[in-house]
Amino acid sequence: MQQHSTSTKSKPSTNARKLKDDLVRLSISKITPSPENDAIYRPIDIASADIQALASSIKERGLLEPIVVTADKYIISGHRRHAATKLAGLKEIYCRVLPIKRADDIDGFVRLLREHNRQREKTNAERLREEIVGTSEENAVAELHYYRREKAAVGVSSLKPGLGRVRCEISAAKQQFIDKVVEIIEKLKPYWPTNDRAIHYRLLNAPPLRHAGKPQSRYQNDLASYKDLTDILTRARLAGLIPMEAIGDETRPVIIWDVHHTSRSFIDRELGSMFRGYYRDLMQSQPNHIELVGEKNTVLSILRPIAAEYTIPLTIGRGFCSLPPRAAMADRYLASGKEKLVLLIVSDFDPEGESIAESFARSMRDDFGISTIHAIKAALTQEQVKKFKLPPGMQAKKSSSRYKSFSQKYGDNVFELEALPPETFQQIVRQTIESVIDREALAFEIEAERKDAHFLAGVRNTVNSVLRDIDFEE
């Protein structure tokens, strides 16, 4: 290769001179090291043995490899050579100038800097910083949120149109009823597993005939209709018309172990999901400690995404919450060091549901000594029942110790959370949370999480690049 040396005695040109091989002669004083280089790689030590040796070589044989710079004279490749040429006493050197400016696109410049240094020997810390630079912050955040949704989602299969092979088992007279149920379940897919009660309330919006040959069989809010619904849901699932996983039963958990055929498949899975399950504590800057409490398991699939969105602890009480969950909540509040415990309660509008918020707050005060407590019933309230014109459930139970006070104030009709459309339900809870938090503090934490996601994506890419070529024994 031709040597592009410049003698210290040669007269500096006032204007950059274009040569035949596309190199430009520039004054060393006009060339600027990029600040980002030191942020990614090791700062150049001119006293080090390798820089001293490179300077001696340049003084003896000239600069063999031109430095690459931007149009505004920032170094893209050649920081060590630039330092060595100055040490060698050169005044001008030949450079390859790229038609871009650092000032126009800092992010693009940094990525270009990384690409031009891809072959150099690097420490693990330098490789990590390279990966962070090469990773889009927007993509990192999108991947983090996608992974959260994937982990929270239930694996589902598509609904099958028509009656198919089981047409003889479910009569054609039930076709309108089946079609309406399937349509509702498909609309509820983002909230799967759903439950019989949620489907029941959706059917009341546009009631189908339960039997095509019986005009008086229009679906209504009574026990006979509900029994027909539960029966058709069972038969439809057994027939394969509705996926089993579309309707859940959280009261009967099934535990399946996360097993693998080989260690290789486990390693591949773990590397692919590494650091994607990160949640920043978005509530850490809030003045108060906030907890969300749901009355029953049937609303878990609706509340969980909202609790995750704000990283607020969620407790499902199944009626009046037992002692261990309340004790755990007290521990979380005391550990937070926050000023006040704010409880957001979600329960039915019935005698028991109306008293849960009060009794929960009383227990936290009397049993656990938390005096600074503020309980709010987010849903379901009488105002919401009226606003959304919700259909009543069954009559209030006269056997309840709270029946008399409830019926005197509200009447005998009771209303269930499942009567709310899921999207409306989530909107109500989200608005309640927004009303009790410091939004500026939340915005700060969300932005910090974006930067965290970017950093973690760089770490993941670094680890993957190190382990990619390792031959693991199975």
SVG drawing of the C-alpha trace seen along z (x, -y; Angstrom):
<svg xmlns="http://www.w3.org/2000/svg" viewBox="-93 -29 105 65">
<polyline fill="none" stroke="black" stroke-width="0.4" points="0.0,0.0 1.2,-3.5 2.6,-5.3 1.0,-8.6 3.6,-10.3 4.0,-14.0 7.3,-15.5 7.3,-18.0 9.3,-20.3 6.6,-20.4 4.7,-23.7 1.1,-23.4 -1.5,-24.2 -4.1,-26.8 -6.8,-24.9 -7.6,-21.1 -6.2,-19.5 -8.1,-16.6 -5.7,-13.8 -6.3,-11.3 -7.0,-8.5 -9.8,-10.5 -7.7,-11.4 -7.6,-15.0 -4.7,-16.6 -5.7,-18.3 -4.0,-20.2 -3.8,-18.1 -5.0,-21.1 -8.2,-21.1 -9.1,-17.5 -11.2,-16.9 -11.3,-13.6 -15.0,-12.6 -16.1,-13.0 -18.1,-9.8 -15.0,-7.7 -13.8,-8.1 -17.3,-7.4 -17.4,-4.0 -13.7,-3.0 -10.7,-3.4 -9.3,-7.0 -6.1,-7.2 -2.9,-7.3 -0.1,-8.9 2.4,-7.5 1.4,-3.9 3.9,-1.6 1.7,-0.9 1.0,-4.6 4.8,-5.4 5.6,-2.5 3.0,-3.7 4.4,-7.2 7.9,-5.9 6.6,-3.9 4.8,-6.9 7.9,-9.1 10.0,-6.5 7.6,-5.3 4.7,-7.7 1.0,-7.2 0.2,-4.0 -3.6,-4.0 -5.5,-7.3 -7.7,-8.6 -11.5,-8.7 -13.2,-12.0 -16.6,-13.7 -17.1,-16.7 -17.0,-18.8 -13.6,-17.2 -14.6,-14.8 -12.7,-11.5 -14.7,-8.4 -11.8,-6.0 -8.2,-6.6 -8.1,-8.2 -5.0,-6.2 -3.3,-7.1 -4.3,-10.8 -2.7,-10.9 0.4,-9.1 0.9,-11.5 0.8,-14.5 3.3,-12.7 5.4,-12.1 5.4,-15.9 3.4,-15.9 1.5,-19.0 -0.6,-17.6 -1.9,-14.2 -4.0,-12.6 -7.6,-11.8 -10.6,-10.1 -13.5,-12.5 -17.1,-11.2 -19.9,-13.4 -21.7,-13.6 -21.6,-16.0 -21.5,-14.9 -23.6,-17.9 -26.4,-16.9 -27.0,-13.4 -25.3,-12.5 -26.9,-9.1 -26.0,-8.2 -22.5,-9.4 -22.1,-7.2 -23.4,-4.2 -20.9,-4.9 -18.1,-5.3 -19.0,-1.8 -19.0,-0.2 -15.6,-1.6 -14.2,-0.1 -15.9,3.3 -12.6,5.2 -10.5,3.6 -9.7,5.6 -12.1,4.5 -12.7,5.1 -16.1,6.5 -17.1,3.1 -16.3,1.6 -18.4,4.3 -21.3,3.5 -21.1,-0.2 -21.0,0.7 -24.1,2.8 -26.0,0.0 -25.0,-2.5 -26.1,-0.1 -29.4,0.6 -32.4,-1.7 -34.0,-2.9 -37.4,-2.8 -36.9,0.8 -35.6,1.7 -38.7,0.3 -41.0,2.0 -39.3,5.3 -39.6,4.9 -43.3,4.1 -43.9,6.9 -42.3,9.4 -44.4,8.2 -47.6,8.7 -46.4,12.1 -45.7,13.2 -49.1,11.9 -51.1,13.3 -52.7,16.7 -51.8,18.9 -55.0,19.0 -56.2,20.7 -58.7,19.3 -62.4,19.8 -63.9,22.2 -66.8,20.9 -69.9,22.9 -70.9,26.1 -68.6,28.4 -68.5,32.1 -70.8,31.7 -73.8,30.2 -75.9,33.2 -74.9,32.8 -75.9,29.2 -79.2,28.6 -79.6,26.1 -82.2,24.3 -79.3,23.3 -77.3,21.8 -78.2,18.1 -77.4,18.6 -74.1,20.3 -73.1,17.6 -73.8,14.8 -71.8,16.5 -68.8,17.1 -69.0,13.5 -68.8,12.2 -66.0,14.5 -64.0,13.3 -64.5,9.7 -63.3,10.5 -60.1,12.2 -57.8,9.5 -59.1,10.3 -59.0,14.1 -59.6,16.2 -63.0,14.7 -65.9,16.2 -69.6,17.2 -70.8,14.0 -69.0,11.7 -70.5,13.4 -73.9,13.3 -73.9,9.5 -72.7,9.1 -75.6,11.2 -78.0,8.8 -76.9,6.0 -78.4,7.8 -80.3,10.8 -80.5,13.7 -83.1,16.5 -81.9,19.5 -84.0,21.7 -84.9,20.6 -88.3,22.3 -89.3,20.7 -90.0,16.9 -90.4,16.7 -86.9,18.0 -85.2,14.6 -82.2,14.4 -82.8,12.3 -81.4,11.6 -82.8,14.6 -81.6,18.0 -83.1,20.0 -81.1,18.0 -77.9,18.2 -78.3,22.0 -78.7,22.3 -75.6,20.3 -73.4,22.4 -74.7,25.5 -74.0,24.3 -70.5,23.1 -69.7,26.6 -71.0,28.3 -69.3,25.8 -66.0,26.3 -66.2,30.1 -67.2,29.8 -64.2,27.6 -66.2,24.6 -64.7,22.5 -61.1,22.9 -60.8,24.4 -58.5,21.6 -61.0,18.9 -62.9,19.4 -60.9,19.8 -61.5,21.1 -58.9,19.5 -60.3,21.3 -58.8,24.6 -55.2,23.9 -53.2,26.4 -49.4,26.4 -47.2,27.5 -43.5,27.6 -41.3,25.7 -39.4,28.6 -37.0,28.9 -35.8,31.8 -32.2,30.7 -30.0,28.1 -29.4,26.4 -33.1,25.6 -33.1,24.1 -30.0,22.0 -31.5,20.7 -34.8,19.8 -33.0,18.1 -30.7,16.1 -33.6,15.0 -35.6,13.7 -32.7,12.4 -33.5,9.1 -36.8,8.8 -38.9,9.3 -37.6,6.0 -40.0,3.7 -38.8,0.4 -40.6,-0.6 -42.7,-3.4 -44.2,-4.2 -40.9,-4.8 -41.1,-8.5 -44.6,-8.8 -45.3,-10.3 -47.8,-7.6 -47.8,-3.8 -50.6,-2.6 -52.2,0.9 -55.0,2.3 -57.4,4.8 -59.9,6.9 -62.8,8.7 -62.7,11.9 -60.7,13.9 -63.0,13.3 -61.6,9.8 -57.9,10.7 -57.4,10.8 -58.8,7.2 -57.0,5.7 -53.6,7.3 -52.6,5.4 -53.5,2.1 -51.6,3.0 -48.6,3.9 -48.8,0.7 -48.3,-1.3 -46.3,1.4 -48.9,1.2 -49.2,4.4 -52.5,6.2 -54.2,8.4 -57.2,10.6 -59.1,11.0 -61.9,13.4 -64.4,11.5 -63.0,10.3 -59.3,10.7 -57.6,13.3 -54.9,12.3 -51.7,13.3 -52.3,10.9 -53.1,8.1 -50.0,8.7 -47.9,8.8 -49.5,5.5 -48.6,3.9 -45.0,5.1 -44.8,3.5 -46.1,0.2 -43.8,0.1 -40.8,1.0 -41.7,-1.8 -41.3,-4.5 -44.1,-6.4 -46.3,-8.9 -49.7,-7.3 -51.2,-3.9 -53.7,-4.4 -56.0,-1.5 -58.0,-1.3 -60.8,1.2 -62.6,3.0 -65.7,5.0 -69.3,5.7 -72.1,3.2 -73.8,5.4 -73.9,5.6 -70.6,7.3 -68.9,5.3 -69.9,2.0 -68.4,2.9 -65.1,4.3 -63.4,1.0 -64.3,-0.2 -63.5,3.2 -60.2,3.5 -59.1,0.0 -60.2,0.7 -58.3,4.0 -55.1,2.3 -55.5,-0.4 -56.5,1.8 -54.6,5.0 -51.4,3.6 -51.2,0.1 -51.3,-1.9 -53.1,-5.1 -52.3,-7.0 -54.6,-5.1 -56.9,-6.3 -59.3,-3.8 -61.1,-4.5 -63.7,-2.3 -62.7,-2.6 -65.6,-0.3 -68.4,0.6 -70.3,-2.4 -73.9,-3.4 -72.9,-6.4 -71.2,-4.0 -74.3,-1.7 -76.5,-4.7 -74.0,-6.2 -73.5,-3.0 -77.0,-1.7 -75.8,1.7 -78.3,4.6 -78.7,5.9 -77.6,9.3 -79.5,11.4 -81.3,9.9 -79.3,9.0 -79.1,12.0 -81.4,11.4 -79.2,13.7 -76.3,11.2 -75.7,9.3 -75.3,6.2 -78.5,6.7 -80.7,4.4 -78.5,1.3 -77.8,1.9 -81.4,2.4 -82.6,-0.6 -80.1,-2.8 -80.0,-1.3 -82.8,1.3 -82.6,5.0 -80.9,5.1 -77.2,5.9 -74.7,5.3 -71.6,7.3 -68.2,6.0 -68.6,8.3 -71.5,6.2 -69.0,3.5 -67.4,3.9 -63.7,4.8 -62.4,1.7 -64.7,-0.5 -63.6,1.3 -60.0,0.7 -60.6,-2.9 -62.3,-3.5 -59.4,-1.9 -56.8,-3.8 -58.6,-7.1 -58.7,-6.3 -55.0,-5.6 -54.3,-8.8 -56.3,-10.8 -54.1,-9.7 -50.6,-9.8 -48.1,-12.5 -48.1,-12.5 -44.8,-14.3 -43.1,-11.8 -44.6,-9.0 -43.4,-10.6 -39.9,-10.8 -39.9,-7.1 -41.3,-6.1 -38.6,-8.0 -36.0,-6.4 -37.4,-3.0 -36.9,-3.7 -33.2,-4.3 -33.1,-1.2 -34.6,0.9 -32.0,-0.5 -29.1,0.4 -30.5,3.9 -30.8,4.5 -27.2,3.7 -26.2,6.0 -28.4,8.8 -26.8,8.3 -23.3,8.4 -23.9,11.6 -25.4,13.2 -22.5,12.2 -20.1,13.7 -22.0,17.0 -23.3,17.4 -20.3,19.4 -19.8,21.6 -20.4,25.2 -22.4,26.3 -22.4,30.0 -25.9,31.5"/>
</svg>
